[in-house]
Amino acid sequence: MTDPLSTPSPSWLLGGNLLKNDWIYRFLRSRWYPGIIQWPTLIVFMVIMFQLMLGPSVTHDNFGSALTWVLWWPIIPIIFLFLGRFWCAICPFATINDLVQNFVGNNRPVPKFLKKYGVWIIDALFIFITWSDHVWGIVENPVGSGILLLMLTTGVVASGAFFERRMFCRHLCFLGGLAGNYAQAGMISLHGTPEICAKCNTASCYKGTETAPGCPIFEFPKTMQSSANCVLCGDCIKNCPNGSIQLTMRPPTTELWFVHKPKVEAAFLAAVIMGIVFVQNVTMLEVWGSILSWLERVTGTTSYYVTFSITFAVAIALPVSLLAWASIVATKYNKASFVDNFTRFGYAIIALDLAAHIAHNLFHLLAEGKSIWYTGVEIFGVESHGASPALAGMATIQTLQFGLLGLGFVGSLYIVYRIARSNFQGDVVWATFKPYAVLMGVLGILNVMLFTLPMSMRM
């Protein structure tokens, strides 16, 4: 086996090979990784499930709710930004899948329709789960949160029992779809070295060896050109006989400049995520009650199912429609098809998605962060009623939110420019750039407007 510590880093990698660091290299190749992180994560998951199902029935007092919605959910997009899909390597669902598979797995091939339509199913599940959360109050109800996690666990167990590898994670997990989009904007990348892989006649990085199993997400590092489905599990690092695997740091959004095989379903999801961020913000505003009252007068019904569904549909349709409009305008200048433009430039929204998502979650983390401690000590009989859960004041939180939105807006604009420059020439580059710049401007302004309004706390 060739030691990567003696392998020169190819020039196309921006940050140099992190595996040249002896500590990182030995840790990722050790039998302890990722298990040393997986098992504590699984134990915490079990504590959360116990609290959600059997703990206090009020979200404000439930330790499981605080850990899930005030800590885990806010930091997830931050993890995707800095570490790509590392969370997927230590996710308790992935661990459960592997355990079930080891004991009762039939290892059947993934159904062809899932390979073809899996991302569309993920898109649909992401939309449905967000809708059901607001209609049935999943987040505001500890038992509801527990039932959602139990349903996901059931899907993972069934998948692990019948199908090979982590079929659920690759083709059905709604969080995996979100992670795949965000990881492409992330700061870490794993790839094979082309010069070394070209001379390799084995497929051990994909198939696995006695040292470690093959890639759990069905990726072949030799040909992998995207971070969307790399979970940084380290198996290919352990299995590669030639020291070809490179782990590098890179500027955020770099991968989005040159997406080799853009997928319309991923571009659609990028626009949908922006709509979901709108929904999450609107329904937390103190004026949400007034908006509902207006909708009730307009529709003639007091049914929350109807009024929220209308709000939800508008919020989801708005960024998708704006992306479609920009793509139609762009076709007049660059002569590419509508679908090509929609698909290529839809990826540019991901930077603003990520910024807006983190900005929204920052409210929960910083305005409600102490609730994690308060609900934790209440398990042991220590009362904390009346104490402020805030870690920072609203002025500080809003300053950070607007800063993030500014970075996301600039990032999306630059991605648009790089995509246009890599696909077109001359005046067509700027002609294509303009409608998408308007798109990013409108989405950015809408986010700023929402973040300037007072929000209600969850805990």
C-alpha positions, -999 to +999 in steps of 0.1 A: +000+000+000+013+035-009+015+058+021-003+091+013+022+108+036+047+105+008+023+112-021+026+147-036-006+168-035-019+174-070-023+211-080-060+209-087-067+205-049-070+239-034-061+232+002-036+204+002-042+169+015-052+168+051-042+132+052-006+143+051-012+151+088-001+119+106-027+123+133-057+128+109-045+100+087-041+074+114-073+084+131-094+080+099-077+047+091-081+033+127-108+008+136-121+034+161-133+058+135-162+065+131-175+042+158-159+062+186-183+091+177-212+069+164-219+051+197-221+083+219-244+098+193-267+067+194-268+069+232-278+106+231-304+097+205-319+071+229-320+096+257-338+120+234-363+094+224-370+085+261-375+121+269-398+128+239-420+098+245-420+096+283-408+130+295-427+162+302-456+167+277-449+205+273-421+214+249-408+242+271-400+216+298-388+187+277-351+180+275-355+159+244-372+188+226-344+212+236-317+189+224-334+182+191-348+216+181-326+241+200-292+223+196-291+196+170-313+212+143-296+247+145-261+232+143-268+208+114-264+233+086-233+246+102-218+211+103-227+207+066-209+240+058-176+232+077-175+194+075-197+184+045-219+153+052-198+142+083-230+141+103-242+113+080-212+092+091-222+094+127-260+097+124-278+073+147-301+062+119-270+051+099-257+032+129-291+015+134-291+006+097-257-010+099-266-030+130-298-043+115-280-052+083-253-071+102-278-093+119-307-098+095-298-080+063-308-096+030-287-072+010-311-070-019-303-046-047-318-011-046-350-010-066-344+007-100-372+032-095-355+045-063-322+049-082-341+069-109-365+089-088-350+088-053-341+126-052-377+135-063-390+113-035-367+131-011-380+164-024-416+153-018-408+139+017-390+172+027-421+192+016-445+168+033-427+167+066-424+205+067-461+208+060-471+182+085-449+198+112-469+230+110-503+214+105-500+188+133-475+208+155-448+181+156-421+204+169-444+220+195-453+185+208-426+163+223-446+131+216-452+143+180-414+147+176-409+113+191-434+097+167-416+114+137-383+099+148-399+065+154-413+066+119-379+074+105-364+046+126-389+022+113-380+031+077-343+027+085-348-007+101-369-019+071-343-006+047-315-022+065-333-056+068-341-059+031-317-038+010-279-034+007-258-008+023-275+025+034-302+025+008-324+047+031-297+073+035-290+076-002-325+074-017-351+082+010-337+104+038-350+139+036-321+152+057-298+134+033-312+154+005-306+186+024-271+175+033-263+166-003-271+202-015-254+219+014-223+197+013-216+209-023-212+244-007-191+230+021-155+235+030-143+199+029-139+176+000-129+139-005-116+127-039-094+102-054-062+114-071-068+111-109-032+101-118-032+073-092-067+061-098-061+059-135-036+032-129-057+012-104-073-020-115-092-027-083-125-013-070-118-019-034-127+016-024-163+008-037-166-029-030-148-030+003-121-053+017-115-073+049-104-040+065-136-021+059-169-024+040-174-006+006-188+028+003-222+028+022-237+054-001-228+037-034-201+061-044-170+052-064-142+076-052-123+069-084-150+087-105-167+108-078-168+145-088-192+158-062-194+159-024-232+155-025-231+118-015-198+115+004-204+110+041-168+110+052-171+076+068-134+068+060-140+034+045-124+043+012-094+057+030-090+024+048-096+003+017-076+022-010-044+002-017-026+031-034-030+060-010-050+078-037-077+094-014-073+131-008-091+150+020-089+188+014-102+221+026-116+245+001-133+279+000-171+276+005-193+271-026-162+262-048-178+230-060-210+248-071-190+268-097-184+238-119-211+211-113-202+184-138-236+167-139-263+191-127-296+175-118-329+193-122-343+177-090-313+191-070-319+226-085-356+223-077-348+213-041-326+243-038-355+266-047-378+246-024-355+250+006-356+287+002-394+285+002-393+264+034-370+290+051-397+316+042-424+293+058-403+288+090-398+325+094-433+336+085-450+312+110-427+323+138-435+360+133-456+378+159-478+390+130-485+354+119-518+355+138-529+386+119-519+370+086-540+339+095-570+362+103-567+379+069-566+345+051-596+333+070-616+364+059-604+359+023-611+321+021-642+321+043-629+293+064-613+290+099-596+257+090-559+260+098-553+231+073-566+254+045-550+287+056-516+273+063-516+251+032-522+283+011-494+301+028-471+270+024-480+266-013-473+303-020-440+303-001-428+271-019-440+283-053-424+318-051-387+309-053-394+281-078-414+305-100-387+332-097-360+307-108-382+297-137-387+333-147-350+340-146-343+309-167-369+319-193-353+353-196-318+338-198-328+315-227-333+346-248-297+355-245-277+323-241-299+301-264-297+272-239-329+254-231-352+264-202-344+231-184-306+235-188-307+271-174-331+261-146-308+232-136-275+249-139-283+281-122-306+266-096-275+254-078-265+291-072-294+294-047-278+269-024-254+295-009-283+318+000-303+288+012-275+278+036-270+314+049-308+319+054-311+285+071-283+291+095-296+327+101-330+313+110-316+286+132-293+311+149-324+326+165-333+292+182-297+286+192-289+320+207-324+332+218-333+298+234-299+281+240-300+281+278-332+260+277-310+230+270-294+235+304-327+244+322-346+214+309-316+191+316-313+201+353-351+199+357-347+161+352-329+161+385-355+184+402-338+217+398-364+243+390-356+271+365-390+286+357-389+323+347-352+323+338-344+338+304-332+311+279-313+336+258-276+333+251-275+367+233-297+397+228-318+403+197-296+431+185-266+407+184-287+379+168-300+402+141-265+416+133-253+380+128-283+371+108-279+401+084-242+394+081-249+358+071-275+369+046-250+393+031-224+365+027-250+342+012-262+368-013-226+376-024-219+339-026-249+332-048-241+361-071-206+349-075-218+313-082-241+327-109-212+345-125-189+315-124-215+292-139-222+317-167-185+322-174-178+285-175-207+278-200-208+309-222-186+336-237-184+373-244-215+394-238-236+364-232-220+359-198-233+392-185-266+389-203-272+355-186-259+369-152-285+397-150-318+379-146-303+355-120-288+386-102-323+400-100-335+366-087-309+366-059-316+402-051-353+395-047-347+364-025-322+383-004-345+413+001-374+390+011-352+373+037-340+406+051-376+418+054-386+387+073-356+388+097-363+424+106-397+414+121-401+402+157-402+364+161-418+342+188-397+317+207-403+279+205-391+270+240 
